[in-house]
Amino acid sequence: MKIQAISTEKAVKMIEAENTILFLIDRKMDKNGLKKKIEELFNVKVEKIRTHIRKGEKIAFVKLKKENSALDLATKLGLI
């Protein structure tokens, strides 16, 4: 099961502006399974997940709840 954080210029802007982190995930993974996995792995609360399939890859836009900072998580993951 692949969950890989994305660190493009757009992804960093979303971290700062929208408290959202982008992940590259398995196409078979559903939103509920991803939410549980993210909350377990990183000890955060997820507010909402949007997914997008581009060039055969599934990208998840994971918006964290206000009490969790996407910037702090991105720093722990080495994105920033």
C-alpha positions in Angstrom: 0.0 0.0 0.0 1.7 3.1 -1.2 1.3 6.5 0.5 3.9 9.0 -0.6 3.9 12.7 0.2 4.2 15.1 -2.8 6.4 18.2 -2.5 5.9 20.3 -5.6 5.6 24.1 -5.5 1.8 23.9 -5.7 1.8 21.3 -2.9 3.8 23.6 -0.6 1.4 26.5 -1.3 -1.5 24.2 -0.4 0.2 23.2 2.9 0.6 26.9 3.9 -2.7 28.3 2.6 -5.2 25.5 3.0 -3.8 23.1 5.7 -3.8 20.4 3.0 -1.1 17.8 2.2 -0.9 16.0 -1.2 -0.2 12.2 -1.2 0.4 9.8 -4.1 -1.5 6.7 -3.2 -2.6 3.3 -4.7 -5.4 3.6 -7.1 -7.3 0.8 -5.2 -7.3 2.7 -1.9 -10.6 4.3 -1.0 -11.1 7.6 1.0 -12.2 5.9 4.3 -9.2 3.5 4.3 -6.8 6.4 3.5 -8.3 8.5 6.3 -7.8 5.8 8.8 -4.2 5.1 7.6 -3.2 8.8 7.7 -4.7 9.3 11.1 -2.9 6.2 12.5 0.5 6.9 10.8 0.8 10.6 11.6 -1.4 11.0 14.7 -3.5 13.8 13.1 -7.2 14.3 12.4 -8.4 14.5 8.8 -11.2 16.9 7.9 -11.7 16.0 4.3 -10.1 14.0 1.4 -10.4 14.7 -2.3 -8.9 12.4 -4.9 -7.8 13.0 -8.4 -6.4 10.5 -11.0 -3.8 12.0 -13.4 -1.7 10.1 -15.8 -2.6 6.8 -14.2 -1.6 8.0 -10.7 -4.1 8.7 -7.9 -3.4 11.9 -5.9 -5.2 12.5 -2.6 -5.7 16.0 -1.2 -5.8 15.5 2.5 -7.2 18.5 4.5 -6.4 18.4 8.2 -8.6 19.7 10.9 -7.7 23.1 12.3 -6.1 21.7 15.5 -3.5 19.9 13.3 -1.0 21.9 11.3 -0.2 20.6 7.9 3.0 22.7 8.1 4.2 20.8 11.2 3.4 17.4 9.5 5.2 18.5 6.3 8.3 19.5 8.4 8.3 16.1 10.1 8.0 14.4 6.7 10.9 16.5 5.3 8.8 18.2 2.7 9.7 21.7 3.9 
